[in-house]
């Protein structure tokens, strides 16, 4: 199946709406979406850090600001 969307012609709102439609469809059957092995490995590592008291948490606003500050 080949899918071609006119991305260069779509507005930001149209692109976001298309993404929402895709997420809604995927969310209807989450069991059919397999996470890759590397994702499980990262989550396992984070659980260990939390259990050992080595995890660091920040609120969402701080996290967004930190991410934005790292983007050139």
C-alpha positions, -999 to +999 in steps of 0.1 A: +000+000+000+013+034-010+001+065+007+009+099-006-003+130+013+002+165-001+023+174+030+038+205+014+003+218+006-012+210+040-015+236+067-002+229+102-037+224+114-044+199+086-012+180+095-021+179+132-056+167+123-042+139+102-019+128+130-048+128+155-068+106+131-039+082+130-034+081+167-071+076+174-071+046+150-040+031+165-054+036+200-084+014+191-062-017+191-031-010+212-023-047+215-015-047+178+012-021+182+044-037+194+070-017+211+106-024+200+129-043+223+151-013+228+121+005+243+116-022+269+153-021+277+152+017+284+121+013+306+137-015+325+168+007+331+146+035+343+127+013+367+161+002+382+172+038+387+138+046+404+141+016+427+177+026+436+167+062+442+189+075+414+162+088+392+157+125+388+123+140+380+112+174+369+078+189+362+065+190+327+071+227+321+107+225+332+112+194+310+097+212+279+120+243+286+150+220+289+142+203+256+137+236+238+169+249+252+188+220+236+174+226+202+195+250+181 
